Amino acid sequence: MNGFWLTPMQIITAATSTGAKICNLAPEIGTIEPGKKADLFVIEGNPLTDIDNLRKVRFVMMEGRIVSK
């Protein structure tokens, strides 16, 4: 148990696609698909098996370029 009432997938979804829907930005952001803006971060490990892996950021991409390592 991760100490949360939500599963790791539910936490990630709440922070991405659900958050975009609530802010009325779902047509532009929130999921990775053609035509949407996508700033990404690459992590080490699988967040679905250990949500704390989201803290292990390898690099960040904005507008197709690595901006942080």
MOPAC internal coordinates of N, CA, C and O (Angstrom, degrees):
PM7 1SCF
backbone

  N    0.0000 0     0.00 0     0.00 0    0    0    0
  C    1.4622 1     0.00 0     0.00 0    1    0    0
  C    1.5157 1   109.15 1     0.00 0    2    1    0
  O    1.2310 1   120.33 1   -43.49 1    3    2    1
  N    1.3286 1   116.97 1   136.51 1    3    2    1
  C    1.4520 1   121.35 1  -175.56 1    5    3    2
  C    1.5255 1   113.87 1   -92.99 1    6    5    3
  O    1.2310 1   119.18 1  -175.36 1    7    6    5
  N    1.3025 1   119.17 1     4.64 1    7    6    5
  C    1.4535 1   121.79 1  -179.65 1    9    7    6
  C    1.5277 1   112.96 1    85.98 1   10    9    7
  O    1.2310 1   119.90 1   179.40 1   11   10    9
  N    1.3216 1   117.79 1    -0.60 1   11   10    9
  C    1.4597 1   122.56 1   179.15 1   13   11   10
  C    1.5228 1   108.72 1  -110.98 1   14   13   11
  O    1.2310 1   120.95 1   -21.78 1   15   14   13
  N    1.3216 1   115.78 1   158.22 1   15   14   13
  C    1.4512 1   120.20 1   175.85 1   17   15   14
  C    1.5266 1   111.03 1   -85.42 1   18   17   15
  O    1.2310 1   120.58 1   168.66 1   19   18   17
  N    1.3283 1   116.50 1   -11.34 1   19   18   17
  C    1.4577 1   121.32 1   179.94 1   21   19   18
  C    1.5163 1   110.18 1  -104.07 1   22   21   19
  O    1.2310 1   120.53 1   -25.36 1   23   22   21
  N    1.3172 1   116.59 1   154.64 1   23   22   21
  C    1.4671 1   120.50 1   173.57 1   25   23   22
  C    1.5334 1   108.22 1   -75.22 1   26   25   23
  O    1.2310 1   119.95 1   -18.43 1   27   26   25
  N    1.3275 1   117.69 1   161.57 1   27   26   25
  C    1.4652 1   118.91 1   175.78 1   29   27   26
  C    1.5298 1   112.74 1   -55.12 1   30   29   27
  O    1.2310 1   119.34 1   139.15 1   31   30   29
  N    1.3143 1   118.87 1   -40.85 1   31   30   29
  C    1.4715 1   120.85 1   178.96 1   33   31   30
  C    1.5210 1   110.78 1   -63.16 1   34   33   31
  O    1.2310 1   119.84 1   139.60 1   35   34   33
  N    1.3187 1   117.91 1   -40.40 1   35   34   33
  C    1.4643 1   120.76 1   178.46 1   37   35   34
  C    1.5320 1   111.15 1   -65.24 1   38   37   35
  O    1.2310 1   119.99 1   143.50 1   39   38   37
  N    1.3114 1   117.62 1   -36.50 1   39   38   37
  C    1.4646 1   121.72 1   177.69 1   41   39   38
  C    1.5237 1   110.06 1   -65.01 1   42   41   39
  O    1.2310 1   120.34 1   133.37 1   43   42   41
  N    1.3293 1   116.95 1   -46.63 1   43   42   41
  C    1.4661 1   121.45 1  -179.56 1   45   43   42
  C    1.5213 1   110.35 1   -64.23 1   46   45   43
  O    1.2310 1   120.02 1   137.06 1   47   46   45
  N    1.3191 1   117.57 1   -42.94 1   47   46   45
  C    1.4640 1   121.75 1   178.77 1   49   47   46
  C    1.5273 1   110.91 1   -63.44 1   50   49   47
  O    1.2310 1   120.08 1   138.88 1   51   50   49
  N    1.3231 1   117.46 1   -41.12 1   51   50   49
  C    1.4676 1   120.80 1   178.61 1   53   51   50
  C    1.5265 1   111.32 1   -61.78 1   54   53   51
  O    1.2310 1   120.71 1   143.57 1   55   54   53
  N    1.3261 1   116.24 1   -36.43 1   55   54   53
  C    1.4624 1   120.71 1  -177.88 1   57   55   54
  C    1.5283 1   112.99 1   -80.60 1   58   57   55
  O    1.2310 1   119.83 1   164.51 1   59   58   57
  N    1.3155 1   117.93 1   -15.49 1   59   58   57
  C    1.4667 1   120.41 1  -175.12 1   61   59   58
  C    1.5273 1   111.05 1  -116.17 1   62   61   59
  O    1.2310 1   119.70 1    92.60 1   63   62   61
  N    1.3021 1   118.18 1   -87.40 1   63   62   61
  C    1.4720 1   120.49 1  -173.19 1   65   63   62
  C    1.5309 1   112.88 1   -67.25 1   66   65   63
  O    1.2310 1   119.54 1   139.54 1   67   66   65
  N    1.3173 1   118.49 1   -40.46 1   67   66   65
  C    1.4676 1   119.66 1   179.12 1   69   67   66
  C    1.5233 1   110.38 1   -67.43 1   70   69   67
  O    1.2310 1   120.55 1   139.23 1   71   70   69
  N    1.3358 1   116.56 1   -40.77 1   71   70   69
  C    1.4636 1   120.37 1   177.01 1   73   71   70
  C    1.5202 1   111.78 1   -60.27 1   74   73   71
  O    1.2310 1   120.47 1   137.76 1   75   74   73
  N    1.3202 1   116.71 1   -42.24 1   75   74   73
  C    1.4681 1   121.05 1   178.24 1   77   75   74
  C    1.5242 1   110.82 1   -63.99 1   78   77   75
  O    1.2310 1   120.08 1   139.38 1   79   78   77
  N    1.3229 1   117.45 1   -40.62 1   79   78   77
  C    1.4683 1   120.72 1   178.58 1   81   79   78
  C    1.5200 1   111.14 1   -62.81 1   82   81   79
  O    1.2310 1   120.33 1   134.40 1   83   82   81
  N    1.3238 1   116.98 1   -45.60 1   83   82   81
  C    1.4651 1   121.69 1  -179.14 1   85   83   82
  C    1.5276 1   111.00 1   -60.44 1   86   85   83
  O    1.2310 1   120.47 1   144.32 1   87   86   85
  N    1.3280 1   116.72 1   -35.68 1   87   86   85
  C    1.4677 1   121.94 1  -179.18 1   89   87   86
  C    1.5291 1   112.70 1   -89.00 1   90   89   87
  O    1.2310 1   120.54 1  -171.66 1   91   90   89
  N    1.3210 1   116.58 1     8.34 1   91   90   89
  C    1.4758 1   122.58 1  -178.16 1   93   91   90
  C    1.5298 1   112.25 1    57.58 1   94   93   91
  O    1.2310 1   120.44 1  -143.88 1   95   94   93
  N    1.3230 1   116.77 1    36.12 1   95   94   93
  C    1.4600 1   121.99 1   179.80 1   97   95   94
  C    1.5233 1   112.74 1  -116.67 1   98   97   95
  O    1.2310 1   119.88 1  -172.08 1   99   98   97
  N    1.3240 1   117.84 1     7.92 1   99   98   97
  C    1.4634 1   121.48 1  -176.00 1  101   99   98
  C    1.5306 1   114.09 1   -56.74 1  102  101   99
  O    1.2310 1   118.52 1   147.79 1  103  102  101
  N    1.3432 1   120.43 1   -32.21 1  103  102  101
  C    1.4675 1   117.92 1   177.02 1  105  103  102
  C    1.5341 1   113.50 1   -66.97 1  106  105  103
  O    1.2310 1   120.31 1   160.52 1  107  106  105
  N    1.3321 1   117.00 1   -19.48 1  107  106  105
  C    1.4693 1   121.36 1  -176.13 1  109  107  106
  C    1.5237 1   113.92 1  -105.67 1  110  109  107
  O    1.2310 1   120.28 1   142.75 1  111  110  109
  N    1.3327 1   117.07 1   -37.25 1  111  110  109
  C    1.4693 1   121.31 1  -172.98 1  113  111  110
  C    1.5312 1   110.54 1  -140.99 1  114  113  111
  O    1.2310 1   120.95 1    -2.92 1  115  114  113
  N    1.3321 1   115.79 1   177.08 1  115  114  113
  C    1.4609 1   120.64 1   172.06 1  117  115  114
  C    1.5099 1   115.34 1   108.29 1  118  117  115
  O    1.2310 1   120.73 1   153.56 1  119  118  117
  N    1.3287 1   116.20 1   -26.44 1  119  118  117
  C    1.4577 1   121.55 1   176.89 1  121  119  118
  C    1.5293 1   108.00 1  -140.54 1  122  121  119
  O    1.2310 1   120.93 1   -19.46 1  123  122  121
  N    1.3104 1   115.83 1   160.54 1  123  122  121
  C    1.4636 1   120.42 1   178.28 1  125  123  122
  C    1.5187 1   107.92 1   -95.66 1  126  125  123
  O    1.2310 1   121.19 1   -70.87 1  127  126  125
  N    1.3326 1   115.32 1   109.13 1  127  126  125
  C    1.4602 1   120.86 1   178.20 1  129  127  126
  C    1.5285 1   109.24 1  -160.34 1  130  129  127
  O    1.2310 1   120.15 1   -20.80 1  131  130  129
  N    1.3349 1   117.32 1   159.20 1  131  130  129
  C    1.4581 1   120.95 1  -177.41 1  133  131  130
  C    1.5256 1   112.31 1   -54.46 1  134  133  131
  O    1.2310 1   121.20 1   -43.70 1  135  134  133
  N    1.3265 1   115.30 1   136.30 1  135  134  133
  C    1.4565 1   121.11 1   176.35 1  137  135  134
  C    1.5151 1   115.02 1    90.80 1  138  137  135
  O    1.2310 1   120.10 1   170.43 1  139  138  137
  N    1.3347 1   117.41 1    -9.57 1  139  138  137
  C    1.4613 1   120.31 1   179.80 1  141  139  138
  C    1.5197 1   110.55 1   -98.98 1  142  141  139
  O    1.2310 1   121.30 1   -27.83 1  143  142  141
  N    1.3371 1   115.11 1   152.17 1  143  142  141
  C    1.4582 1   120.72 1   173.17 1  145  143  142
  C    1.5254 1   107.14 1   -72.01 1  146  145  143
  O    1.2310 1   120.79 1   -36.09 1  147  146  145
  N    1.3167 1   116.10 1   143.91 1  147  146  145
  C    1.4634 1   117.95 1  -178.07 1  149  147  146
  C    1.5223 1   110.27 1  -147.05 1  150  149  147
  O    1.2310 1   120.73 1   -80.05 1  151  150  149
  N    1.3170 1   116.20 1    99.95 1  151  150  149
  C    1.4513 1   121.53 1   167.58 1  153  151  150
  C    1.5238 1   104.84 1   -93.36 1  154  153  151
  O    1.2310 1   120.49 1   -50.11 1  155  154  153
  N    1.3060 1   116.66 1   129.89 1  155  154  153
  C    1.4625 1   121.50 1  -172.30 1  157  155  154
  C    1.5139 1   111.57 1  -124.53 1  158  157  155
  O    1.2310 1   120.97 1   -25.65 1  159  158  157
  N    1.3212 1   115.75 1   154.35 1  159  158  157
  C    1.4519 1   119.33 1   166.77 1  161  159  158
  C    1.5124 1   107.99 1  -127.95 1  162  161  159
  O    1.2310 1   121.24 1   -40.38 1  163  162  161
  N    1.3208 1   115.23 1   139.62 1  163  162  161
  C    1.4627 1   122.48 1  -178.83 1  165  163  162
  C    1.5153 1   107.23 1  -103.22 1  166  165  163
  O    1.2310 1   121.22 1   -49.98 1  167  166  165
  N    1.3090 1   115.28 1   130.02 1  167  166  165
  C    1.4619 1   120.31 1  -177.13 1  169  167  166
  C    1.5236 1   111.19 1  -115.48 1  170  169  167
  O    1.2310 1   121.83 1   -13.98 1  171  170  169
  N    1.3025 1   114.11 1   166.02 1  171  170  169
  C    1.4632 1   121.14 1   175.25 1  173  171  170
  C    1.5229 1   107.38 1   -98.25 1  174  173  171
  O    1.2310 1   120.30 1   -55.51 1  175  174  173
  N    1.3062 1   117.04 1   124.49 1  175  174  173
  C    1.4584 1   120.82 1   178.96 1  177  175  174
  C    1.5171 1   112.00 1    96.97 1  178  177  175
  O    1.2310 1   121.35 1    -5.84 1  179  178  177
  N    1.2982 1   115.02 1   174.16 1  179  178  177
  C    1.4576 1   123.08 1  -176.76 1  181  179  178
  C    1.5260 1   109.29 1  -103.21 1  182  181  179
  O    1.2310 1   119.38 1   -64.49 1  183  182  181
  N    1.3358 1   118.79 1   115.51 1  183  182  181
  C    1.4603 1   120.14 1  -179.78 1  185  183  182
  C    1.5288 1   113.46 1   -70.48 1  186  185  183
  O    1.2310 1   120.34 1   164.71 1  187  186  185
  N    1.3230 1   116.96 1   -15.29 1  187  186  185
  C    1.4631 1   118.89 1   178.94 1  189  187  186
  C    1.5299 1   111.86 1   -77.42 1  190  189  187
  O    1.2310 1   120.42 1   157.51 1  191  190  189
  N    1.3238 1   116.81 1   -22.49 1  191  190  189
  C    1.4645 1   119.78 1   176.28 1  193  191  190
  C    1.5279 1   111.61 1   -96.40 1  194  193  191
  O    1.2310 1   120.69 1   155.31 1  195  194  193
  N    1.3535 1   116.29 1   -24.69 1  195  194  193
  C    1.4678 1   120.75 1   177.52 1  197  195  194
  C    1.5195 1   107.73 1  -152.63 1  198  197  195
  O    1.2310 1   120.22 1   -75.91 1  199  198  197
  N    1.3275 1   117.19 1   104.09 1  199  198  197
  C    1.4603 1   122.44 1  -176.39 1  201  199  198
  C    1.5237 1   111.92 1   -58.95 1  202  201  199
  O    1.2310 1   119.74 1   154.93 1  203  202  201
  N    1.3241 1   118.10 1   -25.07 1  203  202  201
  C    1.4658 1   121.04 1   178.04 1  205  203  202
  C    1.5273 1   112.53 1   -66.20 1  206  205  203
  O    1.2310 1   119.91 1   165.28 1  207  206  205
  N    1.3273 1   117.78 1   -14.72 1  207  206  205
  C    1.4625 1   120.18 1   175.26 1  209  207  206
  C    1.5259 1   111.55 1   -62.68 1  210  209  207
  O    1.2310 1   119.69 1   160.56 1  211  210  209
  N    1.3251 1   118.21 1   -19.44 1  211  210  209
  C    1.4644 1   120.41 1   176.67 1  213  211  210
  C    1.5247 1   111.71 1   -63.95 1  214  213  211
  O    1.2310 1   119.97 1   162.86 1  215  214  213
  N    1.3102 1   117.66 1   -17.14 1  215  214  213
  C    1.4700 1   121.81 1   177.54 1  217  215  214
  C    1.5295 1   112.19 1   -82.45 1  218  217  215
  O    1.2310 1   120.04 1   168.55 1  219  218  217
  N    1.3202 1   117.53 1   -11.45 1  219  218  217
  C    1.4696 1   122.56 1  -175.77 1  221  219  218
  C    1.5253 1   110.57 1   -96.19 1  222  221  219
  O    1.2310 1   120.81 1  -114.24 1  223  222  221
  N    1.3180 1   116.06 1    65.76 1  223  222  221
  C    1.4556 1   122.12 1  -176.10 1  225  223  222
  C    1.5263 1   109.84 1   -76.14 1  226  225  223
  O    1.2310 1   121.00 1   -53.84 1  227  226  225
  N    1.3237 1   115.69 1   126.16 1  227  226  225
  C    1.4691 1   122.15 1   177.28 1  229  227  226
  C    1.5237 1   110.57 1   -88.27 1  230  229  227
  O    1.2310 1   120.40 1   132.97 1  231  230  229
  N    1.3465 1   116.84 1   -47.03 1  231  230  229
  C    1.4629 1   120.55 1   174.48 1  233  231  230
  C    1.5237 1   110.06 1  -162.37 1  234  233  231
  O    1.2310 1   121.69 1   -15.37 1  235  234  233
  N    1.3403 1   114.38 1   164.63 1  235  234  233
  C    1.4564 1   122.42 1  -179.38 1  237  235  234
  C    1.5196 1   108.10 1  -120.30 1  238  237  235
  O    1.2310 1   121.07 1   -42.28 1  239  238  237
  N    1.3441 1   115.56 1   137.72 1  239  238  237
  C    1.4698 1   121.09 1   176.54 1  241  239  238
  C    1.5252 1   109.44 1  -118.30 1  242  241  239
  O    1.2310 1   121.48 1   -46.01 1  243  242  241
  N    1.3401 1   114.77 1   133.99 1  243  242  241
  C    1.4510 1   121.26 1   173.73 1  245  243  242
  C    1.5217 1   107.79 1  -131.51 1  246  245  243
  O    1.2310 1   121.34 1   -49.01 1  247  246  245
  N    1.3281 1   115.04 1   130.99 1  247  246  245
  C    1.4646 1   120.65 1  -179.58 1  249  247  246
  C    1.5214 1   112.75 1    51.62 1  250  249  247
  O    1.2310 1   120.95 1  -141.13 1  251  250  249
  N    1.3312 1   115.79 1    38.87 1  251  250  249
  C    1.4606 1   121.91 1   175.67 1  253  251  250
  C    1.5169 1   115.84 1    79.95 1  254  253  251
  O    1.2310 1   119.91 1  -173.80 1  255  254  253
  N    1.3391 1   117.77 1     6.20 1  255  254  253
  C    1.4731 1   121.18 1  -179.75 1  257  255  254
  C    1.5206 1   110.19 1  -122.80 1  258  257  255
  O    1.2310 1   121.45 1   -36.07 1  259  258  257
  N    1.3267 1   114.84 1   143.93 1  259  258  257
  C    1.4636 1   120.08 1   174.99 1  261  259  258
  C    1.5245 1   107.42 1   -73.85 1  262  261  259
  O    1.2310 1   120.82 1   -56.34 1  263  262  261
  N    1.3402 1   116.04 1   123.66 1  263  262  261
  C    1.4644 1   120.79 1  -177.89 1  265  263  262
  C    1.5218 1   112.66 1  -112.84 1  266  265  263
  O    1.2310 1   120.26 1   168.62 1  267  266  265
  N    1.3179 1   117.10 1   -11.38 1  267  266  265
  C    1.4637 1   120.28 1  -178.66 1  269  267  266
  C    1.5187 1   109.60 1  -154.46 1  270  269  267
  O    1.2310 1   121.16 1   -43.64 1  271  270  269
  N    1.3201 1   115.38 1   136.36 1  271  270  269
  C    1.4640 1   121.04 1   175.23 1  273  271  270
  C    1.4934 1   109.56 1  -123.97 1  274  273  271
  O    1.2310 1   120.10 1   180.00 1  275  274  273

